[in-house]
Amino acid sequence: MGLTTFNGIPIHPLLVHFVVVLVPLSALLLLSSVCWPAARRRLGLITPIVALVSLVLVPLTTEAGEWLEDRTPRDPLVRIHAELGDQLVFWSAGVFLVSLAWWAMHEPRIRAWWVKRAKFESAQVSRVVAVGLAVVGIALAAGSVVQVYRIGDSGAAAVWSDPAGTAATQVK
């Protein structure tokens, strides 16, 4: 059993706030690194580190959410939210792997090691790999932000919906 409560309160809502900030931040850092060489040089290893932290937090958050789901009444909106949440780990993993590869590809020490080991460096191959990584990185960054939005929207709908009409009966 993982991290599920803090001082007797479910920890899922707390962890969600970290994920909602770090996943889009990882996406923004990756986009900055891919599209802006000066940002890539300044950010360096920060981009893959932030992406790794968000990648670690996503499964912790979903596990805490599943624990909370097991302790609440069955609701189709909660089920939709949980299914969308389970998909975020794939987007986060992709953002992490591309940001790590992008950093490694542009880190002079790693690049020198690779050239020495591979016994060649083709500028054309490097350019094709860089363009491919950039396209995949942009798609993953956009997809991860959209997925965070979809998860948040479904979570808000699950929390704030009133399927039984209990709020209307309490107001009277």
C-alpha positions, -999 to +999 in steps of 0.1 A: +000+000+000+014+034-010+009+069+000-029+073+006-035+096+035-019+124+054-031+131+090-061+109+082-071+130+051-069+114+016-037+127-001-050+124-036-063+160-038-029+173-025-009+153-049-031+164-078-020+199-073+017+189-078+008+170-109-013+198-123+017+222-120+046+198-128+032+180-159+025+213-178+057+228-165+076+197-179+058+202-212+067+239-212+104+233-204+105+206-232+089+230-257+114+257-247+143+234-250+132+221-284+122+254-299+147+278-284+184+269-283+193+296-258+167+282-234+181+246-240+216+258-230+203+276-199+179+249-187+203+220-193+195+191-170+166+209-153+141+198-180+146+161-176+148+164-138+114+182-136+100+156-161+113+128-139+097+143-108+064+146-125+067+111-139+073+098-103+043+118-089+018+107-115+016+070-104+016+080-068-013+103-075-033+077-094-026+051-068-039+075-041-069+082-063-077+046-068-075+041-030-100+070-026-122+056-054-125+023-035-139+042-005-165+063-023-199+054-037-198+040-073-201+069-098-196+067-136-180+102-135-154+090-110-147+059-132-141+082-163-118+104-142-099+073-130-095+059-165-082+092-179-058+095-149-044+061-156-033+073-191-013+102-179+017+081-169+023+073-206+023+109-216+046+118-187+070+089-195+072+102-231+079+137-220+106+125-197+123+102-223+123+128-250+135+155-227+163+132-215+172+123-251+171+159-262+194+170-233+218+141-240+219+148-277+230+184-270+252+178-240+288+182-253+304+156-231+278+129-239+279+138-276+317+135-276+315+102-259+289+089-284+310+101-314+341+084-300+322+052-294+303+052-327+334+061-346+315+085-368+292+115-366+270+122-395+255+157-395+226+145-416+217+117-392+220+141-363+197+165-380+171+139-388+172+125-352+169+161-338+139+169-361+122+136-352+128+142-315+115+177-318+083+167-335+077+139-310+085+162-281+061+189-293+033+163-297+040+148-263+041+181-246+008+192-261-008+158-255+003+158-218-012+192-212-045+183-229-046+151-209-041+170-176-070+193-187-093+163-195-084+146-162-091+178-142-123+185-160-136+150-154-125+152-118-143+185-112-174+170-129-172+140-106-167+161-074-192+188-082-219+169-099-251+161-080-265+129-095-290+122-067-302+157-064-292+159-028-281+195-029-316+206-041-333+187-012-309+202+013-316+238+002-353+236+009 
